[in-house]
Amino acid sequence: MGGNTRKQSTWWLALVQGLLLSLGVYLAAAALIALLLVRAVLPEAGTYPALWAGCALAALAGAALCGARSPWGRFPGAAASTGAFLAVIAAVGLSCWEEPTLLGRGGILLLCGAAGGLLAGGIGRHRPRRKGGVRSRQHRRREKTGP
């Protein structure tokens, strides 16, 4: 009975789920980077590139989830989730540090996050539009069987 029907979620629920997944992955990546620094596995010079990669992966994961569940489609949902994630990252950066540099390492962090999120909007399965609806199918059925 409708095995291939898909339940449409509300837009804000998909956005919140994508945002929470992004923040969780980013926090886990930051914790892993800190552990690798303490264990002397990761050199200190590799801290920022690892954090940039973690931000890109976090944005990719959250945007992919939001894009798949969004009623708007894949790309607008992924862009909205990425924007929300980067707004939270920028707000935390502006409130916690005295002199945030958005043109320096902070800007690169935001660019990596934007690239990861927009990449999630571009990849994935494209759902083709259905041509015709229930009415056109009934009309075609009547034409085949006769009046």
N, C-alpha and C positions, 0 to 999 in steps of 0.2 A: 504494500500500500504506500506509495510515495517513499521508497527507500532512498531515492537520490535527492530528496528535497533537503534544503539546507536551512537551518534556523537562523534568522537574521537577528543579531544582537543589536542593542542600542549603541550609538556611536560613542557615548562617553564611557561605557563599560569596556569596550575594546581599547579605547585610549588609555584608561587607567590600568588595564592589564598589561598593555605594552610598556607603559611608563614604569610600572613596578618591576617588570622583568628586566628592563634596561638598568634600573637602579640596582637591582640585586646582582646582576652580572658584573656591573661596574664595581660594586663594593667587594664582590668575591675576587675580581681581578686585582684590585688594590691590595687586598689582604694577601693574596698569593705573591704579589710583587714584593710586599714588605717581608714576607717570610723568606723569599729567595734572597733578598738583600741581607737579612740577618744571618742566614746560613752561608753567606759569601758565595752563592752560586751565580748570582747576577751582579756584575760590576756596577758601581755607582753611576758610571756614565751611561749605562743602559736603562736607568730608571725611567726617564721621560719617554724614550721610544716604546718601552714596554707598556707604560701607562696610556700612551696614545693608541697603541694596538688594542689594549683592553677597552678603551672608550669606543673605538670603532666596532669591536665585536659586540659590546653591550648595546650600542645603537642598532646594529644589524639584527640582533636577536629580538629586541623589543619591537622594532619596526616590522619585522617579518610576521610576528604574532599579530600586531595590530592591523597590518595590511591584509592578513588572511581573514580576520574576523570583522573587519570594518564594513558597514553597509555602503560606504562611498566607493569602494574599489581598493585595489592594492596600493597604487601610488599615492593617492591622497591620504589614506590611512597611515601609510608608512611615513609620509612627510609630517603629518600631525603628531605622531608619536615621537619622531625625531626632534621636532621643534619643542615639544614639552620636556623631553629629556635634556636637551641642551639649555633650555631656560632654567631648569633646576640646577644644572651644573654651573651655569653662569651666576645664578643667584647665590649659591653657596660660595663660589669663588669671590664674588664682590663683597659678601658679608663677613668672610673669615680672614681675609688678608688685607693689610693696610694699603698696599700699592699693587693691585692686580694689573697685570700687563696682558691686555687682550691682543696686543700686536706681537707678543713674544711667544712663550711656551703655552700660555693659556689660549691664545688664538689658534695655535696649531692643534691643541686638544679639541677645541670646538670644530675646527675644520675636519679633523679625523672622525669625529662623531657624526658630522653632517654627511661625510662621504659614506660611512657605514650604513647610515639610515636610508639615504637615497639609493644606495646599491640594493638594499632590501626591497625597495619599491620597484626597482627595475627588473629584478629576477623573479622567478616563480612562474606558476602556471597561469596562462592567460585564459580567462573564462570568455568564450565567444558569446556574442549576443544571440538570443533565441529569436529566430525569425518566425513571426506568427505566434499567436497565442491559442487559447482554447477555442475561440470562435473560428479561427481559420482552419484549425484541425477538424472541427465538426463540419465546416463547409466542404473541405476536401473529402471527408468521409461520405457526405451526401452525394457529391459529384461522382464518386466511384460506384456507389450502390444504386444511384438513380434517385428520382423524386419520391 
